[in-house]
Amino acid sequence: MVETISPSNRGDNMAKEFQRSKRIFINNIDSYSSKSIAKYLSTCVAGESLEEAEGEEVESKPSRKDHDAKDDRFQIVGTVRNKDEKRKSLTAEEYSALSRGELLQRLMECDVIVYNISEDAEVMDEATWAVSALHSEIEHFGSPKMFILVSTLMTWAMTKPADPDDPEVPLIEDDYRRRRPHPNFKEQASLEKLVLKLGKTKKSKFSTYVVAPGLQYGMGEGIFHFLFKACWLGELSSIPVLGSGTNIIPAIHVYDLAGIVQSIIDHKPKAHYFLAVDDSKNTLEDIVKAVSYVLGPEEVKNVSIEDASLAQELTQTDLDHLSLNLRIESVLLRDTFNLRWVCESGIVDNINRIVEEYKQTRRLLPIKICLLGPPAVGKTSVAERLCVHYKLHHIRVKEAMEEKIKQLEEMLQSSDGVNESNEEELNVAQQLLDSLRDSLSQNGDQLDDQNVLHIIREKLNSKPCRNQGFVLDGYPITYEQAKEIFYDENMEQEDPRSKLLPHNKEIMPEYIFSLEATDEFLKERVQNLPQSVAEEMHYTQDEFLQRLSRFREANTEDETVLSYFDEVEIHPEHIEISSIHDPENRTVIEKIIQVVGGAMNYGPTPEEQAEEERKRAVERQRELMQEAAEREAREAEEKARMTTLLEEWNRNVKEVKKQEQELLETRSIPLRHYMMKYVIPTLTQGLLECSKAKPEDP
């Protein structure tokens, strides 16, 4: 008799099944892929994907996450490669350097064991041992266990097309027995077979699954990180594409892979082998172009796989993955689960989201600073030091203008010939160059406001400034300039009720620092400058006083550049400069760094680290030499002091002895007189008489 389960009974049974939080083991939980899977699963409630699969009512039905169900979430434990790293909040326990016996004990405590070999081939032996050891302990299981192997599509790399006559026909799970691994991934293919085989013995106690994902992307990036980093840093004029770049890269967002693992845990499907790829059929060149377009520099070039420039960034395993060329569809995945895709259509279609994930995950956030203040207050020197400290781009009106003119001249000179595709672009460039030259000639080497605004806004919107950030040096000067350069009509349309002035948040500085000083201080500082420096910076007496006067006038009006930033609720920090003994403004820089905080970039390169270490070594040597010199000086001073004290002591001792002798002699005079008068004469007479008598007994 077949029992019919009503929806209510089904819910009760499901609640009983998942009333205990499942304990999930994941290996190498500090690696890119495993960490992302662990992070995703740590927020999931046991059985949650089953609820979502019941139908469209899911959206209106409260999720388990909506309740205080922290105890129902998956409990994540796992091994880490770096034992010194601080334990992650998403894990209940982390293990390192365990013996095989200790590791087996930990695995036996878990309901689900996930071994991820997609990134590191060195865990192959451990994964093989783990599934075999668990299989041998089936009779000692306190509850059913599940083993999930996250493998790699490199075990399909050499598989022939599904239809030789039509290469557009994709491979699917049904082609599993025809799959042929890459020569360097035969061991992974053998492990897949072993995992599936051991799961057939006692399915009720030990079930096994294999997930073969495409190249993983998202959440800070793994294999594609070299590409994102090269684009973000902006050090290359064009981004390399390995080979022809026409190979189709099967890929999947790492959170979509985690969602598949979650669905397997909840559903316990009958199928045991799953291909995990999104719907995209992007080529490697498509992916590189998409990343380059969003992060910069918008140019790509094909390079050979043996290109030396990639040798330090990519391992042979990475090159094997990036050379993969497979047209694959995960049909079984979609038929079995009702997944909540993060990037179902692939990396290219979702590139803006992926780039934002990359920046947020790696904390690569632009630092945008604006320095304002009177002439000669030290804005440029402070800006230069801040740019070095934070690796930012220094924006000055003069340099930006010269750079733009040079760029236009090079563009026009490098055009080999005019054709329809670039004729309009060259005409626009020529018109702009003519406009800039006319403005300079008419205004005494100064650009008019509109041209300056155009150049500075273009600079602020450039990829390097959008990626790393900038220090805007001494501009804008007036309220109207600030209002125009940061104006954003889209903000006005999106929220017409907003009381804030419409401004472009992408280029708006986050930190405004107003460096302030008295006129007397500024004049004294300028007077102390060498004549050549003063002339170069236009700080001769007449020029400086005119510039200072214009600045004071612009900042005594009702609407000043500082009041503009107050109106957009970015309140300036006022820093007073009054010490003439700090020409490099170190105190000012320290105050700014204290306000801004730490850098948000990749940190120093190996070359910069070596140079910094060299500087530290020189500084340490200098300090040691200084300490030795100071120690010698102190010792010499102490020796001289002790010599002086000893000489004084000896003089005092000699004087004391002299005084004692004189005192003794003075005190002995009365006794001598008594002896001479009464004792010595009698004694002398007695001795004489004795000498005469010569007694036998004197």
Summary of the structure (lengths in Angstrom):
residues: 698
radius of gyration: 41.8
end to end distance: 155.4
largest distance: 164.6
contacts: 1997
relative contact order: 0.06
helix: 53%
strand: 12%
